[in-house]
Amino acid sequence: MTRPSRPADRGRFITIEGPEGAGKTSQSARLEALLRDDGISVIRTREPGGTSLGERIRELLLAGGSSAGPIDPLADALLFSAARRQLVEEVIRPALEAGTTVVCARYADSTLAYQGYGAGIPIDQLQTLERIATGGLRPDLTILLDLPAEVGLGRKAPDDQTRFELAFDLPFHRRVRDGFLAIAASEPERFAIVDAEPAEAQVWDDVRRAVMHRLLGNSGPAGEPEPQGERIQP
């Protein structure tokens, strides 16, 4: 897919995606710190959330426990998209237009992976919904933190489990992982796939390399291979 060229003074839009337990929050925080230390104006946000409305929708979508009834997959997609629309218009687009780089933990690819590949909503319907919610705003770079579903689920502490760990079975989460990989394969120019199974420090080194090569034009240490969108192995 060919995206419009990015104005020279526009900020970069970087998203961190992946299945449960992949480390999106910690890696996005590390990336924010790296960019800030490099003198780049940057903000970090998350989905769902990042705005007053988005955080209220987040509570509805992620709440677990016996009091949380089932949510229809399309209703899920619509709620995620409502939170996304508010985040794009209130936070992400204004920041980018002001020249600020945005690091976002999850974005529209998560809806395709979870409600599409995981729950079975037709992908073309979700892509239409994505275009409406985002106004066509797409990331400059997406880091996919990939690991087996059972490994990621095993990392989640009991007090850190959401509805998606509590109410969805392992086959669902395996379909989600497969979905992320399929999306990445369809847009190799946007994605860098990082193996998220090793220790956090090793994963971070691979994330850093991908961002340095793909967005900042930094060739890195001599002899270090440049990521080309395929899986980055430790």
C-alpha positions as a printed Julia matrix, in Angstrom:
234×3 Matrix{Float64}:
   0.0     0.0    0.0
   1.37    3.43  -0.93
   0.87    6.14   1.66
   0.98    9.91   0.98
   4.41   11.42   1.57
   4.91   12.82   5.05
   5.47   16.61   5.28
   9.0    17.35   6.45
   7.84   19.16   9.59
   5.27   16.57  10.61
   5.96   14.33  13.57
   6.46   10.58  13.22
   3.71    8.16  14.2
   4.99    4.92  15.74
   2.72    2.16  17.02
   3.58   -0.86  19.16
   1.4    -3.91  18.54
   1.27   -7.51  19.67
  -0.7   -10.14  21.55
  -1.26  -10.21  25.3
   1.87  -10.17  27.44
   4.21   -9.06  24.65
   5.5    -6.01  26.55
   3.9    -3.18  24.61
   3.64   -0.83  27.6
   7.23   -1.23  28.76
   8.69   -1.02  25.26
   6.68    2.08  24.36
   7.9     3.76  27.56
  11.51    2.91  26.69
  11.01    4.27  23.18
   9.54    7.51  24.47
  12.57    7.98  26.74
  15.02    7.2   23.92
  13.47    9.73  21.55
  13.26   12.41  24.24
  16.92   11.86  25.16
  17.74   12.29  21.46
  16.12   15.72  21.5
  12.94   14.67  19.69
   9.63   16.12  20.82
   7.52   13.06  21.68
   4.35   12.03  23.48
   3.24    8.53  24.44
  -0.34    7.32  24.5
  -2.33    4.07  24.4
  -5.41    2.38  23.02
  -8.06    2.23  24.15
  -7.55    5.37  26.21
  -5.45    8.48  26.0
  -8.42   10.84  26.38
 -11.12   11.28  28.99
 -13.66    9.55  26.75
 -11.18    6.87  25.73
 -10.32    5.97  29.3
 -14.01    5.57  30.15
 -14.47    3.29  27.13
 -11.35    1.39  28.2
 -12.98    0.58  31.53
 -16.0    -0.87  29.71
 -13.95   -2.88  27.24
 -11.32   -4.37  29.52
 -13.22   -4.93  32.77
 -13.1    -8.56  33.83
 -14.82  -10.53  36.54
 -18.24  -12.02  36.91
 -19.99   -8.66  36.62
 -18.74   -8.17  33.05
 -21.23   -9.68  30.64
 -20.33  -10.79  27.11
 -19.87   -8.09  24.47
 -20.78   -8.77  20.85
 -17.62   -8.67  18.68
 -18.99   -5.93  16.44
 -19.94   -3.89  19.51
 -16.35   -4.4   20.67
 -15.04   -3.1   17.35
 -17.35   -0.09  17.43
 -16.33    0.82  20.99
 -12.63    0.49  20.21
 -13.16    2.61  17.11
 -15.02    5.31  19.05
 -12.12    5.55  21.5
  -9.69    5.59  18.54
 -11.55    8.4   16.78
 -11.39   10.59  19.87
  -7.7     9.83  20.38
  -6.84   10.64  16.76
  -8.71   13.93  16.72
  -7.87   15.1   20.24
  -4.28   13.88  20.64
  -2.51   12.13  17.76
  -3.28   14.29  14.73
  -2.7    17.65  16.5
   0.6    16.39  17.9
   1.83   15.15  14.52
   0.84   18.4   12.83
   2.77   20.31  15.49
   5.89   18.3   14.69
   5.7    16.01  17.72
   6.39   12.29  17.36
   3.68   10.03  18.79
   4.31    6.58  20.29
   1.07    4.64  20.72
   0.63    1.24  22.38
  -1.95   -0.43  20.1
  -3.86    1.14  17.21
  -6.12   -0.03  14.41
  -4.17   -3.24  13.73
  -5.36   -4.56  17.08
  -8.99   -4.34  16.02
  -8.22   -6.25  12.83
  -6.34   -8.91  14.8
  -8.74   -9.32  17.72
 -12.2    -8.66  16.33
 -11.3    -9.77  12.8
  -8.93  -12.73  12.89
  -9.81  -13.62  16.48
 -13.58  -13.13  16.62
 -14.43  -13.56  12.94
 -15.77  -10.17  11.82
 -15.04   -9.78   8.07
 -11.78   -7.91   7.6
 -13.18   -5.63   4.91
 -15.87   -4.4    7.31
 -13.25   -3.58   9.92
 -11.06   -1.84   7.35
 -13.98    0.39   6.42
 -14.53    1.14  10.09
 -10.82    1.89  10.47
 -10.88    4.43   7.65
 -13.84    6.2    9.23
 -12.38    6.22  12.74
  -8.86    7.3   11.78
  -9.65    9.57   8.86
  -6.95    7.66   6.99
  -4.22    8.35   9.55
  -1.77    5.43   9.48
   1.49    4.83  11.32
   4.87    5.56   9.78
   6.25    2.5   11.58
   4.61   -0.36  13.48
   6.68   -2.54  15.79
   5.03   -5.96  16.16
   6.15   -7.68  19.36
   5.55  -11.31  18.52
   5.46  -14.34  20.79
   3.37  -17.52  21.19
  -0.04  -16.88  22.73
   0.53  -19.28  25.62
   3.8   -17.55  26.54
   2.23  -14.12  26.59
  -0.79  -15.23  28.58
   1.51  -16.92  31.08
   3.22  -13.6   31.77
   0.06  -11.86  32.94
  -0.3   -11.67  36.72
  -3.79  -12.4   38.1
  -4.31   -8.75  39.05
  -3.27   -7.63  35.55
  -5.76   -9.74  33.61
  -8.46   -8.07  31.55
 -11.61   -9.43  29.95
  -9.5   -10.63  27.04
  -7.46  -12.97  29.22
 -10.42  -14.08  31.33
 -13.16  -14.56  28.74
 -11.32  -15.76  25.6
  -9.71  -19.16  25.13
  -6.24  -20.07  23.88
  -7.37  -20.81  20.29
  -8.76  -17.25  20.12
  -5.42  -15.79  21.2
  -3.57  -17.99  18.72
  -5.79  -16.64  15.94
  -5.0   -13.11  17.14
  -1.27  -13.78  16.91
  -1.68  -15.29  13.44
  -3.71  -12.23  12.48
  -0.98   -9.82  13.52
   1.56  -11.8   11.5
  -0.73  -11.81   8.45
  -1.23   -8.05   8.67
   2.53   -7.52   8.99
   3.2    -9.75   5.98
   0.79   -7.66   3.91
   2.6    -4.38   4.73
   6.3    -5.17   5.17
   7.29   -1.56   4.47
   5.41   -0.44   7.62
   6.14   -3.3   10.01
   9.2    -4.51  11.88
   8.57   -7.82  13.67
  10.49   -8.26  16.92
  10.77  -11.55  18.77
   9.28  -10.75  22.2
  10.19  -14.04  23.92
  13.7   -13.08  25.15
  14.44  -10.89  28.18
  13.04   -7.37  28.07
  16.48   -5.81  27.54
  17.11   -7.92  24.44
  13.67   -7.1   23.05
  14.35   -3.43  23.65
  17.64   -3.61  21.75
  15.79   -4.97  18.73
  13.05   -2.34  19.01
  15.67    0.4   19.23
  17.49   -0.93  16.15
  14.28   -1.0   14.15
  13.4     2.59  15.02
  16.92    3.86  14.42
  17.12    2.24  10.98
  13.6     2.71   9.73
  12.74    6.22  10.92
  15.82    8.07  12.09
  18.22    7.01   9.34
  20.81    5.88  11.87
  22.94    3.05  10.5
  23.89    1.92  14.01
  27.13    0.18  14.94
  29.36   -0.93  12.09
  28.28   -4.23  10.65
  24.85   -4.15  12.28
  22.25   -5.39   9.74
  19.49   -3.02   8.76
  15.96   -4.33   9.44
  13.88   -4.56   6.28
  10.48   -5.3    7.77
  11.0    -9.01   8.3
  11.33  -10.66  11.7
  14.19   -9.28  13.75
  15.85  -12.08  15.68
  18.01  -11.62  18.78
